[in-house]
Amino acid sequence: MELKQYSQIFRQYWISAMATLLACIGLAAAFTFLQTPKYTASASVFITVESGSSAGELSSGATYAERQVASFVSMADSALVLDPVVDELDLDMTTAELAEKVSVMAPADTSIIELKVEDEDPARAAEMVNAVADSLSNATSEVVPQGPENTELVTATVIEPGVEADSPSSPNLLINLALGALVGLLLGCGQAILRSVLDTRIRTTDDVENISDAPVLASVDRNTASPEAKEQDGPSRGVQWANAEAYRKLRTSIGFVGLGGERRSSMVITSSIQGEGKTETAVNLARVLAQAGERVLLIDADLRRPQVGPRLGLDSELGLSDVLTGRVDLEDVLIDADGDYMKVLAAGTVPPNPSELLGSEAMAHLLALTERQYDYVILDAPPLLPVTDSVVLGDQTGGAVVVARSGYARKQQLSDALGILKTADVTVLGLVLNDVPASKSGGYSQYYY
């Protein structure tokens, strides 16, 4: 996954990522304030070895002391050292509980032992660490053999006694907040990437291009307005003009498709499933083609759920199905729309056998006739996955334009729909990505904003 893809994922899921980050920081802060403050007191003990006055003897004594430090570190939190402390201070705890409060360490290559005691009471922490240091000094003289004339060969001396701490050592608010922010950042980014992986909906043109080799003819923004919609002031004007330009781009792209071979003026506008904006695309494409001076016939070939008439506000009971059954002549049911260059053939009476009617000789004859009379014949057809009507029509026309709605259609659905067209040997002229959020679109939308 490239950096650009990670950036797109974060822009898409930034709200949930930020919510996760803030939640983790909030939990870290709550955890910090709910904890009981604890104070740490420190003391240092220096181990010395009785040796001669020569340089060699002093060096040997220092080396011996360093070797013995590890043993004294292990002994510092033992019962030998801590039992006297419990008795001396009359502590309300066992030796094992006191040992959990004591930490011992020795800096490398030194003869110093550092003792630390953590407690909720700063005064008691200082008192306990000094008592442990004194007890360690006494225990050292007990376990180390005496030299000639009862001299002490090893001596433990307290060189830095413990003092009462001014501020608590834990919890550390800054460290906890930093850890909370780090965990929140990792969880926020992780959930964003996981949601992106699990989300199979089509979002961008990259998703479409990964599914099909067919060209993406246009990307239409959300809140689509027709090219003839009145200009409005404010932010909505940018969206309106962006969409108008997107359909003009679609018009230009349609003009180039099929130039490598036999080109027919008819095409099917379809989609994978219902609700992806195929009718809207068909109507607006017809409009922008008519605006460019092209003679356009828009046919509502969705004989199951016709939408072209209601969308254009046309009231016609007769249409395509009636022409195919011979009840009326084509010229009698054509409706002028948006000037002299665009005509509409409504769906007409809903038949009981749409697929058979659309695949009939009458339909082939109608397409051959209209292709000679018009520069473009655009058929708004049903979705591909529920029914076979679009496949039947695509086989009789110049090809199909498949509309995919961003954030709605699934990648597998689009792939299956394109597979149906490929199996039926229907030419896919291209794809249109519809209803793209402004944050995921570029080009004209951002330019006009």
C-alpha positions in Angstrom: 0.0 0.0 0.0 1.5 3.3 -1.1 1.7 6.6 1.0 -1.0 8.1 -1.3 -3.4 5.3 -0.4 -2.7 5.7 3.3 -3.4 9.4 3.0 -6.7 8.7 1.2 -7.7 6.2 4.0 -6.9 8.8 6.7 -9.0 11.5 4.9 -11.8 9.0 4.7 -11.8 7.8 8.3 -10.2 10.8 10.0 -13.2 11.4 12.2 -13.1 7.9 13.8 -9.3 8.1 14.0 -9.4 11.4 15.9 -12.2 10.1 18.1 -10.1 7.0 18.9 -7.1 9.2 19.6 -9.0 11.6 21.9 -10.7 8.6 23.7 -7.3 7.0 24.5 -5.9 10.4 25.7 -9.1 10.8 27.9 -8.7 7.3 29.3 -5.1 7.9 30.1 -6.0 11.2 31.9 -8.8 9.5 33.8 -6.5 6.6 34.8 -3.9 9.1 36.0 -6.3 11.1 38.2 -7.9 8.0 39.6 -4.5 6.6 40.8 -3.2 7.2 44.3 -0.1 9.4 44.2 3.1 7.7 45.3 6.4 9.2 46.4 9.9 7.8 45.9 12.8 8.3 48.3 16.4 7.4 47.4 19.5 6.6 49.3 23.0 5.5 48.3 25.4 3.1 50.0 29.1 2.9 49.2 30.9 -0.5 49.6 34.6 -0.3 50.6 37.2 -3.0 51.2 40.0 -2.8 53.7 43.2 -3.1 51.8 46.8 -2.2 52.0 48.4 1.1 51.3 50.2 0.1 48.0 48.6 0.9 44.7 48.3 -2.8 43.8 46.5 -3.6 47.0 44.1 -0.6 46.6 43.3 -1.7 43.1 42.7 -5.3 44.2 40.4 -4.1 47.0 38.4 -1.9 44.6 38.0 -4.8 42.2 36.9 -7.1 45.0 34.4 -4.5 46.2 32.9 -4.2 42.7 32.5 -8.0 42.5 30.8 -8.1 45.9 28.3 -5.4 45.0 26.1 -7.8 43.0 25.8 -10.0 46.1 24.9 -7.0 48.3 22.3 -5.9 45.7 20.6 -9.3 46.1 20.8 -9.1 49.8 19.3 -5.6 50.1 15.6 -6.8 49.7 16.1 -10.1 51.6 14.6 -10.9 55.0 18.0 -10.4 56.6 17.9 -6.7 55.8 14.1 -6.0 55.8 13.0 -7.9 59.0 14.9 -5.4 61.2 13.3 -2.5 59.3 9.8 -3.9 59.9 10.5 -4.3 63.6 12.3 -1.0 64.0 9.6 1.2 62.3 6.7 -1.0 63.5 5.4 -1.2 60.0 1.9 -2.6 59.4 3.2 -4.9 56.6 5.0 -8.1 56.1 8.6 -8.4 54.9 7.4 -9.5 51.4 5.1 -6.4 51.1 8.0 -4.2 52.1 10.2 -5.9 49.5 7.7 -4.9 46.8 8.2 -1.3 47.7 12.0 -1.5 47.6 14.1 -1.4 44.4 17.8 -1.9 44.3 20.3 -1.3 41.6 24.1 -0.7 41.1 25.6 1.5 38.4 28.0 -0.4 36.2 31.7 -0.4 37.2 31.0 1.2 40.6 30.9 0.1 44.2 27.7 2.1 44.9 24.3 0.6 45.7 21.2 2.8 45.0 18.1 2.1 47.1 14.6 3.4 46.3 11.4 3.0 48.3 8.0 4.0 46.9 5.1 4.8 49.3 1.9 6.8 49.4 3.4 8.9 52.3 6.6 10.8 51.3 7.8 11.0 54.9 7.4 7.3 55.5 9.1 6.6 52.2 12.2 8.6 53.3 12.1 6.9 56.7 11.9 3.4 55.2 14.7 3.9 52.7 17.1 5.2 55.4 16.2 2.3 57.6 16.9 -0.1 54.8 20.2 1.6 54.1 21.2 1.3 57.7 20.1 -2.3 58.0 22.1 -3.2 54.8 25.2 -1.6 56.4 24.7 -3.7 59.6 23.9 -6.9 57.6 27.1 -6.4 55.6 29.3 -6.5 58.6 27.5 -9.6 59.8 27.9 -11.7 56.6 31.4 -10.7 55.6 34.2 -12.5 57.6 36.3 -10.3 59.8 40.0 -9.8 59.2 42.9 -10.0 61.6 42.4 -8.4 64.9 38.6 -8.3 64.3 38.9 -5.7 61.6 36.0 -5.3 59.0 37.2 -6.2 55.6 34.1 -4.9 53.8 32.2 -1.8 55.0 28.9 -0.4 53.7 28.6 3.3 54.3 25.5 5.5 53.6 26.8 8.3 51.5 23.5 9.9 50.5 20.5 9.5 52.9 16.9 9.6 51.7 14.9 12.8 51.9 11.2 13.5 51.7 10.1 14.0 48.1 8.3 17.2 47.2 6.3 15.8 44.3 4.9 12.3 43.5 6.9 10.0 41.3 3.7 8.3 40.0 1.4 8.6 38.3 3.2 10.8 35.7 0.6 12.8 33.9 2.8 13.7 30.9 4.1 10.2 30.3 0.6 8.7 30.6 -0.8 11.2 28.2 2.0 10.6 25.8 1.4 6.8 26.0 -2.3 7.4 25.6 -1.7 9.5 22.5 0.6 6.9 21.1 -1.8 4.0 21.7 -4.7 6.2 20.3 -2.7 7.0 17.2 -1.9 3.3 16.6 -5.5 2.2 17.3 -6.9 5.1 15.2 -4.8 4.3 12.2 -5.3 0.6 12.7 -9.1 0.8 12.7 -9.0 3.1 9.7 -6.9 0.6 7.7 -9.0 -2.3 8.9 -12.2 -0.6 7.9 -10.7 0.3 4.5 -9.7 -3.3 4.0 -13.1 -4.6 5.1 -15.1 -2.0 3.2 -15.7 -3.4 -0.3 -17.7 -0.4 -1.5 -16.5 1.5 -4.5 -15.1 4.9 -3.5 -12.8 6.4 -6.0 -11.8 6.0 -9.7 -8.8 4.0 -8.5 -11.3 1.3 -7.2 -13.0 1.3 -10.6 -9.8 1.1 -12.5 -8.6 -1.9 -10.4 -11.7 -3.8 -11.4 -11.9 -3.1 -15.1 -9.7 -2.1 -18.0 -12.5 -0.1 -19.5 -11.9 3.7 -19.3 -13.5 5.9 -16.6 -15.4 8.3 -18.8 -16.3 10.8 -16.0 -16.5 11.3 -12.3 -19.7 13.1 -11.1 -19.9 14.8 -7.8 -22.5 14.3 -5.1 -25.7 16.4 -5.1 -25.8 16.3 -8.9 -27.5 19.2 -10.6 -28.4 19.2 -14.3 -26.5 21.4 -16.6 -29.5 23.6 -17.1 -30.1 24.2 -13.4 -30.1 27.8 -12.4 -26.9 29.2 -11.0 -27.0 29.8 -7.3 -24.8 31.9 -5.0 -22.8 30.2 -2.3 -21.0 26.9 -2.0 -23.7 24.9 -3.9 -22.7 26.8 -7.1 -19.3 25.1 -7.2 -20.9 21.7 -7.0 -23.4 22.6 -9.7 -20.8 23.8 -12.2 -18.5 20.9 -11.3 -21.2 18.4 -12.3 -22.1 20.3 -15.5 -18.4 20.1 -16.5 -18.3 16.4 -15.5 -21.2 15.7 -17.9 -19.4 17.7 -20.6 -16.3 15.6 -20.0 -18.6 12.5 -20.4 -19.9 13.9 -23.7 -16.3 14.4 -24.9 -15.3 10.9 -23.8 -18.3 9.4 -25.6 -17.2 11.1 -28.7 -13.9 9.2 -28.7 -15.1 5.7 -27.8 -15.4 3.2 -30.6 -13.2 5.1 -33.0 -10.9 2.1 -33.4 -13.6 0.0 -35.2 -17.2 0.1 -36.4 -19.0 2.8 -34.5 -22.7 2.8 -33.8 -24.6 5.8 -32.5 -26.7 3.8 -30.0 -25.6 2.9 -26.4 -27.1 1.5 -23.3 -26.7 3.3 -19.9 -26.9 0.7 -17.1 -25.6 -0.1 -13.7 -24.9 -3.1 -11.4 -27.9 -2.6 -9.1 -30.7 -0.3 -8.6 -30.1 3.2 -7.2 -26.7 4.0 -8.8 -27.9 7.0 -10.9 -28.1 5.4 -14.4 -31.2 7.3 -15.3 -29.8 10.6 -14.1 -26.6 9.9 -16.1 -28.6 9.0 -19.2 -30.8 12.2 -19.0 -27.9 14.6 -18.4 -25.7 13.0 -21.1 -28.6 13.4 -23.6 -28.9 17.0 -22.5 -25.3 18.0 -22.9 -25.1 16.2 -26.3 -28.2 18.2 -27.4 -26.6 21.4 -26.2 -23.6 20.7 -28.4 -26.0 20.5 -31.4 -26.2 16.7 -31.7 -29.5 15.1 -32.6 -30.3 12.9 -29.6 -33.0 10.3 -28.9 -33.4 9.3 -25.3 -35.3 6.0 -24.9 -36.6 4.8 -21.6 -35.8 1.1 -22.1 -36.5 0.2 -18.5 -39.8 -1.4 -19.1 -40.0 -2.7 -15.5 -39.5 0.5 -13.6 -39.5 3.4 -16.0 -37.9 6.6 -14.7 -37.1 8.9 -17.6 -40.6 10.3 -17.9 -41.1 11.1 -14.3 -37.6 12.6 -14.1 -38.3 14.9 -17.0 -41.8 15.6 -15.9 -43.3 14.0 -19.0 -46.8 12.6 -19.0 -47.1 9.9 -21.6 -49.0 6.6 -21.4 -47.6 5.4 -24.7 -44.0 4.7 -25.6 -41.5 2.1 -26.5 -43.5 -1.0 -25.6 -46.4 0.3 -27.7 -44.2 0.9 -30.7 -42.6 -2.5 -30.5 -46.1 -4.2 -30.3 -47.3 -2.1 -33.3 -50.0 -0.3 -31.4 -48.6 3.2 -32.4 -46.1 4.7 -34.8 -42.7 5.9 -33.5 -43.3 9.5 -34.6 -46.6 9.7 -32.8 -45.1 9.1 -29.4 -41.8 11.0 -29.6 -41.7 14.0 -27.2 -39.6 17.1 -27.7 -37.4 17.9 -24.7 -34.9 20.7 -24.1 -35.2 22.2 -27.6 -35.2 20.8 -31.1 -32.2 18.6 -30.7 -33.4 16.2 -28.1 -36.4 13.8 -28.3 -37.6 11.3 -25.7 -39.3 8.0 -26.2 -41.0 7.0 -22.9 -41.3 3.4 -21.8 -45.0 3.2 -22.4 -47.2 0.4 -21.2 -45.4 -2.0 -18.8 -45.4 -5.4 -20.6 -45.4 -8.8 -18.9 -42.4 -9.9 -20.9 -39.8 -7.1 -21.1 -36.8 -9.2 -22.0 -38.5 -10.9 -24.9 -39.8 -7.6 -26.2 -36.4 -5.9 -26.0 -34.8 -8.8 -27.8 -37.3 -8.9 -30.6 -36.9 -8.2 -34.3 -39.0 -5.1 -33.8 -36.5 -3.7 -31.3 -33.6 -4.4 -33.7 -35.6 -2.7 -36.5 -36.3 0.3 -34.3 -32.6 0.7 -33.4 -31.6 0.5 -37.0 -34.1 3.2 -37.9 -33.3 5.6 -35.1 -29.5 5.2 -35.6 -29.9 6.6 -39.1 -32.1 9.5 -37.9 -30.1 10.6 -34.9 -26.5 11.2 -34.0 -26.9 9.5 -30.6 -29.5 7.0 -29.4 -29.3 6.6 -25.6 -31.2 3.9 -23.9 -31.8 3.9 -20.1 -31.8 0.2 -19.3 -32.4 -1.8 -16.1 -29.6 -2.8 -13.8 -27.5 -5.8 -14.9 -27.6 -8.1 -11.8 -31.3 -8.4 -11.2 -32.4 -8.9 -14.9 -31.0 -9.6 -18.3 -32.6 -6.7 -20.2 -29.5 -4.6 -20.4 -27.5 -7.6 -21.8 -30.2 -8.1 -24.5 -30.1 -4.4 -25.4 -26.3 -4.2 -25.3 -26.0 -6.9 -27.8 -28.1 -4.9 -30.2 -26.4 -1.5 -29.7 -22.9 -0.1 -29.9 -22.2 -1.0 -26.3 -22.9 -0.2 -22.7 -21.9 2.6 -20.3 -21.9 1.2 -16.8 -22.6 3.7 -13.9 -21.2 2.9 -10.4 -22.3 5.0 -7.4 -19.5 5.9 -5.0 -20.0 4.6 -1.5 -23.0 2.5 -2.6 -22.1 -0.2 -5.1 -19.8 -3.1 -4.0 -16.7 -4.0 -5.9 -17.9 -7.5 -6.3 -21.2 -6.3 -7.7 -19.5 -4.2 -10.3 -17.1 -7.0 -11.2 -20.0 -9.5 -11.6 -21.9 -7.0 -13.8 -19.0 -6.5 -16.0 -18.4 -10.2 -16.2 -22.0 -10.6 -17.4 -21.4 -8.2 -20.2 -18.1 -9.8 -21.1 -19.8 -13.3 -21.2 -22.4 -11.9 -23.5 -19.8 -10.3 -25.7 -21.2 -6.8 -25.1 -18.8 -3.9 -25.6 -18.2 -1.9 -22.5 -17.7 1.6 -23.7 -16.6 2.9 -20.3 -17.7 3.5 -16.7 -19.0 6.5 -14.9 -18.4 7.0 -11.2 -21.4 8.8 -9.8 -22.2 10.6 -6.5 -18.5 11.1 -5.5 -18.1 13.2 -2.3 -16.4 16.5 -2.9 -13.5 15.4 -0.6 -12.7 12.6 -3.0 -13.0 14.5 -6.2 -10.6 16.8 -7.8 -10.3 18.7 -11.0 -13.2 21.0 -11.8 -14.9 20.7 -8.5 -12.0 22.1 -6.5 -11.2 24.6 -9.3 -14.6 26.2 -9.2 -14.7 26.1 -5.4 
